[in-house]
Amino acid sequence: VENRDYRAMFARHSIDAVIIATSEWVRIEPVKAAVEAGVHILLEKPYANSWSSANKLNTILSRHEYIFDVCHVLRFSPRFNEARRQLSALDGGIRKPKYIHARRNSNASRVGRVMSKTNLCYWLLPHDLDLVSWFCESSVEAAFARTGGCDGNIQDYISVSLRLANG
């Protein structure tokens, strides 16, 4: 896109669909432009970086007459597909894991940059819940979450327990 001007792109070109993969804290304007252009939208997770942003997106999308979907492209990554394949090969398959433990070790400077613009729950949990659901081939029936050490330190944690529909 010339000069990264998405509004000019919609004005100059006949477009059927867009993938919006901007950072979640600068998402409202591109979504609004896509709705105004009347195109199908595939939005990269997470949907928003705050409750307020999610409400603004909901208002904008309420008048959208085309396909809108939220995706998580990492589930198509070769490393995630290989992990799923290996879990499927285990005795009992992936439908009956006793525990799935996800641990993230991100670069501290990246964590600091992202955390200055969004809440940890909005940044990580949609991706992790999506991957657990995909790995286990089941929808999430209930979730319980708790946090600890939430003083802005990158050592903070969130612990989430899920009950999957397939038990």
N, C-alpha and C positions, 0 to 999 in steps of 0.2 A: 504494500500500500504506500502510495506516495506520501512522504512525510508522516507516516503513521496516522493519517487522518481517516478514521473509519467512517465519519459522516460523508466525506468526499467519495470514499469507496462506494457507499450505498447510492450516492447521487450519480456516479459515473458508470456503474456497472450493474448488469442484471444479475442479481444474486438470489439463489433459492434458500441457502442455509449458511449459518456461520457457527463456528466453534469459538466460544468466548473463554479464553484461558488466561485472562488477566489475573493479577493478584486480587484476592477477594476484597481488599480495601479500596480498589479503584474499579469496581465492577458495575456500579449503578448506571453510569453514563453509557457505556457500551451496550448494556442490556436495553436501556431506553432507546438508543439509536436503532438497534435491531428490531425492536417492537415497532417503532415508527416506520421502519423500512418494510415491515410486513414480511419477515423471513423466518424460517424455522431456526430454532436456537438450541444448540447443545452447549450447556454450561458446565465447565470443569468444577468439580468439588474443591473446596466446600462452597456451599450456596452463598454464604455471607460471612462476614466477620463479626457481626453483632446482631442482637435482637432488633435494634433500630434499622440496620441495613436490610435485614431479612424482611421487615415490614415494608420498607420502601420498595424492595424488589417485588414483593407480593402485590402491592398496589399497581406498579408498572405492568406486571405480567397479567393482572386481572383483565386487562383489555386486549390481550394478545390472542389472536385468532388462529395461530399456526402452531405447529408442534414445538413444544418446549420440553427438554429433558435435562437431567443432571447426570453427569458421568464421572467416573474415576478411571482415568486411562491407565493407572499403574496395574490394575488387575490384568491388563493385556501384556504386561512386561514379561519377557521370557523367564526372568528369575521367579516371578510369582507363579507363572504357569508350571514351572519345574517344581516349586514347593508344593503346589496342589497335586501334581502327579505323584510325587513321593509320598505325601500324606494319604493319597488314595490307595497306594500299594501296601500300606500298613495293615496288619491284621485288624479286621473290623472296619476298615475304611475310614474316611474322614467324617462320616456321619455320626460317629460315636466317640469323639475325643473326650477324655475326662477333663482336660484343661487345655486351653490355648493361651499362651502368654506372649504378648507382643511387647517388645522393648525397643525403644528408639534411642539412638546415640547420635544426635545431630551435632553439627559443627556449632560451637558456642556463638560465633559471630552471626551465623544464620539464625539461630534461635533468638538472639537479641534483636536482630532486625525485624523478624516476623512478630515477636512478642510485643514490640513497641507499637504495632498496628492492629493486633487482634488478640483475642483471648485464646488460650491454649485449647480449650474445648472446641472452638470453631476451627482451629487449625488442624488438629490431629484426629479427634474422635470420628468425624464423618468418614474419613478414609479408613480408619481401623475397623469401625463397625461394618463398613461395606466389605472389606476384605475378609473379616471373620464370617460374615454371612455367605460370601462367595466360596470361601474354602470349605465351609460346612454344608453348603447347598441347602440352607435353611434361612428363613426370615427370623428377625429378632422379635421375640414375643414380649420381653420385658428387660429393662436395664436398671441397674443401680450403680451410682457413681459417687465417689468421695475423693476429696482432695486433701493434701497435707503440705505444710510448709509454704503456703502461698504468701510469700513476702516479697515476690519479685525475683527471688533467687532462682537460677536455672536448675537447681536441685529439687524444685517443687515436683510434686507428682500427682497424677490422677489414677485412681484405681477404679476399674469398671468391671462389673459382673453382669453377664448376659444370660438370659434364659432363651434358648432357641426353640422355635416351633417344633422341631423334630426331636426335642428332648435332649 
